[in-house]
Amino acid sequence: MEMEVDAPRKRIRVGFDEIRRRELGFSSPTYFRRYFSGSEVLVKQISLQGKLAGHDGCVNAIQFNSTGDILVSGSDDRQVVFWDWTTQKKKLSYDSGHLDNIFQTKIMPLTDDRIIVTSSADGQVRLGQVKEHGKVFTKKLGKHQGRVHNLAVEPGSPHVLYSCGEDGIVQHFDLRTHSCTRLFCCSSLADNDTQHSKKIRLNSIVIDPRNPNYFGVGGSDEYARVYDIRKCQWSSNDDGTPLDTFCPRHLIKSNEVHITALAYSSSSELLVSYNDELIYLFQKDMGMGPDPCSVSPIQTQKLGEPQVYTGHRNSQTVKGVSFFGPSDEYVATGSDCGHIFIWKKKDARLVRVMFGDRRVVNQIEPHPHVAMFASCGIEKTVKLWCPSPSESPPLPDNIEKIMESNKQGREDHSRVYLSPDVIMRILRLQRNQAVAYIESRFDRADFQDSDDDDNEGRDAYVMAFSEGEEGSSSEDPRDCNIS
């Protein structure tokens, strides 16, 4: 007990020492800011500070610019919006030219925030160029046969980006050439016959910030693959042999999970989020090489175990996962239960849970410089989260019930394995029924206080766990794609 009391006192004493050092000029402003931005005390004080309302559909994509003063969002309404998030006002809005829901918006570096690339359920990768007087020119850069959930921009480059799609293809773009190059088609690592191997539907692609030659992809099997762009053959005949692969031991050859999101830390750690499973953090030395199927059980046991983060549920949508903090001290994600989960990266301790959406939270976008982030989900608004004085506990009173419900949902779902197409049809019917049920109980305005309203928190489970009657089968392209 004495140690538990002494730890907070020690942190307070160290904090005052840092303030004194800053005032005397012995500590740089940059170090001071990074020290306090990563403080657990601040993270536990994060709460809802505002909402950006202006989209007519679910918001699927958000990104801060490099300076952090502008937020760009993309939605099912096919609009791209620039926000001055400090005043919660629109700066610019334009029609992307996509024919279906926008899944990703990326600002190209060193372009004065005037070049934006987007991807969509229509398979297109498009460019938007902001001209004088707010006029925007758009054009198609490339096309996939299937939805494109994710884009990756080379750090510090105003020209180079990658796309991956549900057709399994990874494409490389150089905006100076006005063309795209197909790198390879990602195929199953378990198939020996490469000519008839099963393609992997890709959901995520990320670039290692410490070495931009490396990029990782993840999709409809259990393996996160890392490639070296220098070893790609730049040919449509390339079978996409990875440089390294990552997977938790118990999921190897399971064939019952898939990856929805990847993230690289500033020290090249790889974060992998699985559908209806958990989140895992891999160090660089935990890889199984280019052919994990040839690794023996004895060799597998010698690999280090990744850190695991539990409590959320990732089932109904293609959710993202993010590092948070100036030195990536935390891991953050959304959940089907409508909550935002934040764990300490080092020991996977859950430090903050907030109610973020009446249905599902899909994306968390950390600010590049300060301890705040934006979130989006099934609702039509972007929410802003900042530290502020609050007497609310960092974890809700019913946290054990929330985590147990999410765990039970994962276990119930794992007993039956359905094809992705069948799952999508079932979830679309379930979503239509759940939305109708929720909207019959709530006003169309968003909730006013997400942390303090226990009744709202309970109703957030309807999206994930209700078993209603069959709803409408209409498929409006402006609706959210549950996949």
Rosetta blueprint (number, residue, H / E / L):
1 M L
2 E H
3 M H
4 E H
5 V H
6 D H
7 A H
8 P H
9 R H
10 K H
11 R H
12 I H
13 R H
14 V H
15 G H
16 F H
17 D H
18 E H
19 I H
20 R H
21 R H
22 R H
23 E H
24 L L
25 G L
26 F L
27 S L
28 S L
29 P H
30 T H
31 Y H
32 F H
33 R H
34 R H
35 Y H
36 F H
37 S H
38 G L
39 S L
40 E H
41 V H
42 L H
43 V H
44 K H
45 Q L
46 I E
47 S E
48 L E
49 Q E
50 G E
51 K E
52 L E
53 A E
54 G L
55 H L
56 D L
57 G L
58 C L
59 V E
60 N E
61 A E
62 I E
63 Q E
64 F E
65 N L
66 S L
67 T L
68 G L
69 D L
70 I L
71 L E
72 V E
73 S E
74 G E
75 S E
76 D L
77 D L
78 R L
79 Q E
80 V E
81 V E
82 F E
83 W E
84 D E
85 W L
86 T L
87 T L
88 Q L
89 K E
90 K E
91 K E
92 L E
93 S E
94 Y E
95 D E
96 S L
97 G L
98 H L
99 L L
100 D L
101 N L
102 I E
103 F E
104 Q E
105 T E
106 K E
107 I E
108 M L
109 P L
110 L L
111 T L
112 D L
113 D L
114 R L
115 I E
116 I E
117 V E
118 T E
119 S E
120 S E
121 A L
122 D L
123 G L
124 Q E
125 V E
126 R E
127 L E
128 G E
129 Q E
130 V E
131 K L
132 E H
133 H H
134 G H
135 K L
136 V E
137 F E
138 T E
139 K E
140 K E
141 L E
142 G E
143 K E
144 H L
145 Q L
146 G L
147 R L
148 V L
149 H L
150 N E
151 L E
152 A E
153 V E
154 E L
155 P L
156 G L
157 S L
158 P L
159 H L
160 V E
161 L E
162 Y E
163 S E
164 C E
165 G L
166 E L
167 D L
168 G L
169 I E
170 V E
171 Q E
172 H E
173 F E
174 D E
175 L L
176 R L
177 T L
178 H L
179 S E
180 C E
181 T E
182 R E
183 L E
184 F E
185 C E
186 C L
187 S E
188 S L
189 L L
190 A L
191 D L
192 N L
193 D L
194 T H
195 Q H
196 H H
197 S L
198 K L
199 K E
200 I L
201 R L
202 L E
203 N E
204 S E
205 I E
206 V E
207 I E
208 D L
209 P L
210 R L
211 N L
212 P L
213 N L
214 Y E
215 F E
216 G E
217 V E
218 G E
219 G E
220 S L
221 D L
222 E L
223 Y L
224 A E
225 R E
226 V E
227 Y E
228 D E
229 I H
230 R H
231 K H
232 C L
233 Q L
234 W L
235 S L
236 S L
237 N L
238 D L
239 D L
240 G L
241 T L
242 P L
243 L L
244 D E
245 T E
246 F E
247 C L
248 P L
249 R H
250 H H
251 L H
252 I L
253 K L
254 S L
255 N L
256 E L
257 V L
258 H L
259 I E
260 T E
261 A E
262 L E
263 A E
264 Y E
265 S L
266 S L
267 S L
268 S L
269 E L
270 L E
271 L E
272 V E
273 S E
274 Y E
275 N L
276 D L
277 E L
278 L L
279 I E
280 Y E
281 L E
282 F E
283 Q L
284 K H
285 D H
286 M H
287 G L
288 M L
289 G L
290 P L
291 D L
292 P H
293 C H
294 S H
295 V L
296 S L
297 P H
298 I H
299 Q H
300 T H
301 Q H
302 K H
303 L L
304 G L
305 E L
306 P L
307 Q E
308 V E
309 Y E
310 T L
311 G L
312 H L
313 R L
314 N L
315 S L
316 Q L
317 T L
318 V L
319 K L
320 G L
321 V E
322 S E
323 F E
324 F E
325 G L
326 P L
327 S L
328 D L
329 E L
330 Y E
331 V E
332 A E
333 T E
334 G E
335 S L
336 D L
337 C L
338 G L
339 H E
340 I E
341 F E
342 I E
343 W E
344 K E
345 K L
346 K L
347 D L
348 A L
349 R L
350 L E
351 V E
352 R E
353 V E
354 M E
355 F E
356 G L
357 D L
358 R L
359 R L
360 V L
361 V E
362 N E
363 Q E
364 I E
365 E E
366 P E
367 H L
368 P L
369 H L
370 V L
371 A L
372 M L
373 F E
374 A E
375 S E
376 C E
377 G E
378 I L
379 E L
380 K L
381 T E
382 V E
383 K E
384 L E
385 W E
386 C E
387 P E
388 S L
389 P L
390 S L
391 E L
392 S L
393 P L
394 P L
395 L L
396 P L
397 D L
398 N L
399 I H
400 E H
401 K H
402 I H
403 M H
404 E H
405 S H
406 N H
407 K H
408 Q H
409 G H
410 R H
411 E H
412 D H
413 H H
414 S H
415 R L
416 V L
417 Y L
418 L L
419 S L
420 P H
421 D H
422 V H
423 I H
424 M H
425 R H
426 I H
427 L H
428 R H
429 L H
430 Q H
431 R H
432 N H
433 Q H
434 A H
435 V H
436 A H
437 Y H
438 I H
439 E H
440 S L
441 R L
442 F L
443 D L
444 R L
445 A L
446 D L
447 F L
448 Q L
449 D L
450 S L
451 D L
452 D L
453 D L
454 D H
455 N H
456 E H
457 G H
458 R H
459 D H
460 A L
461 Y L
462 V H
463 M H
464 A H
465 F H
466 S L
467 E L
468 G L
469 E L
470 E L
471 G L
472 S L
473 S L
474 S L
475 E L
476 D L
477 P L
478 R L
479 D L
480 C L
481 N L
482 I L
483 S L
